[in-house]
Amino acid sequence: MKILCVIDSLGAGGAQRQIVQLAIGFKKRGHEVSFLTHHLLEFFKPQLEENSIPIKTIVEPNYFKRLFRIRKEVRNHNADVVLSFLEATNFMVTLAGIPAKPWKLVVGERNAKPQILKSLKLILFRNFHIFADKVIANSFHNVHLIRKVNPFTHSNKFKVIYNGLDLNEWQPRVSPEQISSSKKIMVASRHRKHKNLLGLVEAVNLLSKQEQEQLIIEWYGSKRDESFNEGLVKIKQYNLEHVFHFFDNTPNVLEKMQNADAIGLFSLYEGLPNSICEGMAVGKPIISTDVSDAKNLVTPQNGFLCDATSEKSIAYAISQFLRTDSNTLNKMGVKSRKIAEKLFDREKVINDYLEVFKKLK
């Protein structure tokens, strides 16, 4: 097949990483693949060039001119399948196929923000899915939100395929674990209000002094907004500096996860959180708020679920984690890995996409 992949840029984002890995997988399976972007960010460009995947970038600040140029490029490409990611790009590529198109259009949905239910622009974008041949979301929760604002697109058009990971890279640590009296929760996330640092701080403050002495929280993430500063003030107010440790983004996130006792996510809302998928792949118990598809991924066999809006619920989940013995935590990590092998194997994910494309032809 001739496959055109379209996204806003090749910047260092989760959606960009996923579509680039898909494209490389398509190419290795013998398909003709190319890329179209409309912002000049090139973090993933070397990976595409290494795999001889051509890239065309349309830089046009005027939105209407950009729409026209993208339409022209897509219509002249003679692709069998066009795969687009992210809402604004999906909208532009969908418009390119109106009134008629010889290619099959697959749009990728990766946004589960509650704003989808309120924003007229975001609702408009989703209603144009009626013109797509398939809508692939990376969570069932995302599909649920879309169908709330767009009841006209038939349910058969939707399919959920989780994010893919290279499970040969994302593996449990093979070296013996260090014996420690404390337990470490690792959080990998930028600092935004909905990431709920304030709720986490309040929850830790509810723990007993003995539990606080046992607990280490390492948070890796840049792009800090005002909620981060508010969190620091609370941490100092509650004398929790020995619990919370903050670091910038690290290229060694795999190693940091392998060295943690659990992977944490305390957000108020999420799409499909990459850090949870990665944490499961490296064989760690998960402590997560009940967001997106968390109920499908985190069970009592491999982690601890809690309510993002309840500091007591978060505190209880952390307390349960601290009270769980190492042998049981190791068994929970083994269960996490098994779930990851079933749901996140990149080779399976690539095959799932290609199967969708073939059925559309």
C-alpha positions, -999 to 999 in steps of 0.1 A, spaced: 0 0 0 10 36 -4 5 53 30 6 90 37 10 99 74 0 134 84 5 152 117 12 188 129 50 183 133 78 159 141 83 175 176 90 155 207 54 146 216 37 113 224 15 114 194 44 122 171 64 93 186 36 69 180 29 79 143 66 78 135 70 43 150 40 32 131 54 46 98 87 29 103 68 -4 110 47 1 78 79 7 58 97 -24 72 67 -45 61 72 -34 25 47 -5 22 55 28 6 53 55 33 57 93 34 50 121 58 33 155 56 36 180 84 27 217 88 50 229 115 88 229 114 97 209 145 121 180 136 129 160 167 119 127 151 131 136 116 164 116 119 144 84 126 124 89 94 154 97 74 173 66 87 144 46 73 143 65 39 108 79 46 103 112 27 89 142 46 72 173 32 65 202 55 41 230 45 49 261 66 21 286 61 11 310 89 -22 319 72 -47 292 84 -69 294 53 -39 292 29 -26 263 49 -59 245 45 -57 250 8 -21 239 5 -26 207 26 -57 199 6 -38 202 -26 -9 181 -13 -31 153 0 -52 152 -31 -22 150 -54 -4 123 -34 -23 93 -49 -22 74 -16 -42 43 -9 -45 53 28 -41 86 46 -35 83 83 -37 115 103 -31 123 140 -43 151 162 -75 171 160 -66 201 139 -47 180 114 -76 155 113 -99 183 104 -78 197 76 -71 163 61 -108 154 63 -117 186 44 -92 176 18 -114 146 10 -146 165 5 -166 162 -17 -150 129 -28 -117 110 -25 -101 79 -40 -81 72 -8 -92 58 25 -90 81 55 -81 69 90 -81 96 117 -63 90 150 -80 103 181 -57 108 211 -74 134 233 -96 126 262 -98 161 277 -132 170 292 -131 202 271 -142 181 242 -177 182 257 -178 220 259 -156 236 232 -175 244 200 -143 241 180 -135 207 194 -170 195 189 -169 207 153 -137 188 147 -152 156 160 -184 159 140 -163 158 108 -154 123 116 -185 113 97 -164 118 66 -136 95 77 -135 58 68 -122 48 103 -115 65 136 -88 49 157 -86 60 193 -60 50 218 -85 46 246 -121 35 250 -127 66 271 -118 88 242 -144 70 220 -170 75 247 -163 113 247 -164 115 209 -197 97 206 -212 120 232 -205 150 209 -209 132 176 -237 106 177 -240 107 139 -208 87 132 -217 50 132 -201 29 160 -186 6 134 -163 34 123 -145 34 157 -117 11 168 -95 13 199 -58 4 195 -36 12 224 -2 28 221 27 6 210 59 0 229 91 -18 219 89 -45 246 125 -56 238 136 -22 251 110 -16 278 118 -46 300 119 -53 337 153 -49 353 174 -81 353 199 -70 381 190 -77 417 170 -50 435 186 -29 462 172 -36 496 158 -3 511 136 6 540 118 32 519 96 27 489 99 49 458 71 61 435 82 75 402 60 100 383 69 109 347 49 139 337 51 176 328 37 199 355 2 211 346 -27 218 370 -46 187 358 -15 165 367 -27 172 402 5 178 422 -15 197 447 -39 168 453 -9 145 457 7 168 482 -25 170 503 -28 132 502 7 126 514 1 151 542 -28 128 554 -4 98 558 11 90 592 46 103 600 58 67 598 44 63 563 58 96 552 93 85 564 90 53 543 79 72 511 100 88 483 83 104 453 105 112 424 88 134 397 104 138 363 90 166 341 97 200 327 72 227 314 62 238 348 32 261 353 20 280 384 5 248 399 41 236 404 50 266 425 18 262 445 28 226 451 63 236 464 47 260 488 25 233 502 54 208 504 74 233 525 43 242 546 38 205 555 75 197 559 74 171 532 107 181 514 121 146 523 93 129 504 91 150 472 121 152 447 117 170 414 138 166 383 137 178 347 129 154 318 155 127 316 166 106 286 171 78 311 134 74 319 136 36 314 163 33 340 145 55 364 113 34 361 133 2 366 147 16 398 113 26 412 91 4 434 59 17 416 49 41 389 24 68 398 -2 88 379 -24 112 399 -40 133 371 -75 147 371 -79 135 334 -57 119 308 -58 103 274 -39 70 274 -10 79 297 23 67 282 40 66 316 15 39 329 20 18 297 58 21 301 56 14 338 36 -18 332 61 -29 305 90 -26 329 71 -48 354 61 -23 380 30 -20 402 9 10 392 -7 36 415 -32 56 393 -62 78 396 -93 64 378 -89 83 345 -92 73 309 -89 35 306 -72 30 340 -99 4 350 -89 -17 320 -52 -15 329 -49 -14 366 -66 -40 388 -59 -52 424 -36 -78 408 -12 -52 395 -18 -19 412 -39 5 432 -67 27 418 -79 59 435 -102 89 429 -84 120 416 -108 144 433 -104 128 467 -72 133 487 -83 106 511 -86 81 483 -52 90 470 -37 87 505 -54 53 510 -39 40 477 -4 51 487 -9 37 522 -19 3 507 12 4 485 34 11 515 18 -18 535 23 -43 507 53 -66 511 80 -67 485 72 -103 474 36 -92 466 47 -61 448 70 -82 426 41 -104 417 20 -73 409 49 -62 386 49 -96 368 11 -92 362 17 -56 348 42 -70 324 18 -97 312 -9 -71 305 16 -49 287 27 -79 264 -10 -84 255 -19 -48 249 12 -27 241 34 -48 219 45 -25 191 46 -52 165 10 -62 173 -1 -26 172 15 -21 138 -2 -52 125 -36 -40 139 -33 -8 120 -24 -26 88 -53 -49 92 -76 -19 94 -61 -5 62 -65 -38 43 -101 -41 53 -109 -6 40 -94 -13 5 
